[in-house]
Amino acid sequence: MSYLLDQVFPRLIRASEPLSLTSTLYFKKFSRCINTSSFLNQESPNQNYTVSKVYENRNPRNLEKLGLARKRLGWRFQAPRRDYYHKLVISRSVRHTEAWIEHFTGDTVLSASTKEWAIRNQLFSCNDLSACVNVGKVLAQRCLESGITSVFFDQTESGSSSSRVQLLIEEFKKANISLTEPEMIQPEPSPGINYEGYNRYAEPNVYQENYQDI
């Protein structure tokens, strides 16, 4: 557009007859509507920015959702199992009903309980069927808001087959939260990489190739 204003239009004006008042006003209006500041050569502030070759994952939960994070091995046939990322734990007492999401490190990620006044104030009793349903509904909603879409629930634990626990589990199913986590993706074995240690991928061998048997 700047080329039209600087080169083409002056040639047309010189080659044609004197412009009338209407064409002159139109030319001025047209030229004022054009913003030529965007055509200026401006240097980008990121021109000399160097991108680091080392990728730092600031959200380790991404690897858990993809199944790339390591799980604790050797717990499949032991109780209680530890081969999970997030586990749904349900606890019922004489007075209260509690449920929480436990990380494999032992920390509590999310929880919902009838001890919370916001939940207790809406219930007639803290240990009946309605309490289990509402605690499960609140915890499932908090899981979705936190980005947790799959949890591990051990069906073999004592009390997991009761009707009240099944009502709480049903609320997780209604919220489309899977009760089984994805299997851990095993890396393809490659010589020179110690998968059980702290060596990075593609690092040199820790053992010399020219060793001698004694």
HUCOR-V547865 format. One record per residue. SS is DSSP state (A for helix, B for strand, O for the rest). PSI is psi in radians with two decimals (* if undefined). BURIAL is 1 if it has 24 or more other C-alpha atoms within 12 Angstrom, else 0. Layout:
BEGIN
SS:PSI:BURIAL + SS:PSI:BURIAL
END
This chain:
BEGIN
O:-0.65:0 + A:-0.53:0 + A:-0.65:0 + A:-0.72:0 + A:-0.63:0 + A:-0.54:0 + A:-0.91:0 + A:-0.89:0 + A:-0.73:0 + A:-0.63:0 + A:-0.70:0 + A:-0.62:0 + A:-0.74:0 + A:-0.58:0 + A:-0.40:0 + O:3.12:0 + O:2.93:0 + O:2.37:0 + O:2.56:0 + O:3.05:0 + A:-0.65:0 + A:-0.79:0 + A:-0.58:0 + A:-0.76:0 + A:-0.66:0 + A:-0.70:0 + A:-0.71:0 + A:-0.72:0 + A:-0.72:0 + A:-0.68:0 + A:-0.50:0 + A:-0.45:0 + O:-0.19:0 + O:2.26:0 + O:1.89:0 + O:0.00:0 + A:-0.47:0 + A:-0.27:0 + A:-0.07:0 + O:2.55:0 + O:1.81:0 + O:2.33:0 + O:2.39:0 + O:2.42:0 + O:-0.33:0 + O:0.29:0 + O:-0.67:0 + O:0.35:0 + O:2.26:0 + O:2.17:0 + O:2.25:0 + O:2.47:0 + O:-0.20:0 + O:2.08:0 + O:2.22:0 + O:1.99:0 + O:1.90:0 + O:-0.08:0 + O:1.59:0 + O:-0.21:0 + A:-0.36:0 + A:-0.71:0 + A:-0.55:0 + A:-0.67:1 + A:-0.53:1 + A:-0.18:0 + O:0.29:0 + O:-0.38:0 + O:2.56:0 + O:2.44:1 + O:2.80:1 + O:2.18:0 + O:2.73:0 + O:0.23:0 + O:0.18:0 + O:-0.60:0 + O:0.39:0 + O:2.76:0 + O:2.36:0 + O:2.63:0 + O:2.62:0 + O:0.04:1 + O:1.27:1 + O:2.92:1 + O:-0.92:1 + B:2.33:1 + B:2.40:1 + B:2.11:1 + B:2.29:1 + B:2.29:1 + B:2.25:1 + B:2.33:1 + O:-3.01:0 + O:-0.53:0 + O:-0.52:0 + O:2.84:1 + B:2.21:1 + B:2.64:1 + B:2.45:1 + B:2.84:1 + B:2.10:1 + B:2.26:1 + B:2.77:1 + O:-0.26:1 + O:-0.15:0 + O:-0.11:0 + O:2.63:0 + B:2.09:0 + B:-0.93:1 + B:2.73:1 + B:2.72:1 + B:2.34:1 + B:2.70:1 + O:-0.10:1 + O:-0.35:1 + O:2.31:0 + A:-0.55:0 + A:-0.54:0 + A:-0.73:1 + A:-0.56:1 + O:-0.36:0 + O:0.05:0 + O:2.62:1 + O:-0.67:0 + O:2.68:0 + O:0.04:1 + O:0.36:1 + O:-2.98:1 + A:-0.68:0 + A:-0.60:1 + A:-0.72:1 + A:-0.71:1 + A:-0.80:1 + A:-0.62:1 + A:-0.73:1 + A:-0.65:1 + A:-0.73:1 + A:-0.75:1 + A:-0.65:1 + A:-0.70:1 + A:-0.68:1 + A:-0.58:1 + A:-0.75:1 + A:-0.67:0 + A:-0.43:0 + A:-0.06:0 + O:0.23:0 + O:1.97:1 + O:-0.07:1 + B:2.35:1 + O:2.87:1 + B:2.28:1 + O:2.14:1 + O:1.94:1 + O:-0.24:0 + O:-0.13:0 + O:2.70:0 + O:2.37:0 + O:-0.03:0 + O:-0.24:0 + O:0.11:0 + O:2.81:0 + A:-0.61:0 + A:-0.69:1 + A:-0.66:1 + A:-0.56:0 + A:-0.66:1 + A:-0.69:1 + A:-0.60:1 + A:-0.56:0 + A:-0.57:1 + A:-0.67:1 + A:-0.64:0 + A:-0.52:0 + O:0.12:1 + O:0.66:0 + O:2.12:1 + B:2.42:1 + O:0.17:1 + O:2.35:0 + O:2.72:1 + O:2.58:1 + O:2.57:0 + O:2.28:0 + O:2.07:0 + O:2.28:0 + O:2.61:0 + O:2.30:0 + O:2.36:0 + O:2.34:0 + O:2.43:0 + O:-0.01:0 + O:2.18:0 + O:1.77:0 + O:-0.30:0 + O:-0.14:0 + O:-2.80:0 + O:0.31:0 + O:2.50:0 + O:2.83:0 + O:2.54:0 + O:0.39:0 + O:2.75:0 + O:2.82:0 + O:2.53:0 + O:-0.29:0 + O:2.49:0 + O:2.51:0 + O:-0.43:0 + O:0.75:0 + O:2.83:0 + O:2.36:0 + O:2.49:0 + O:*:0
END
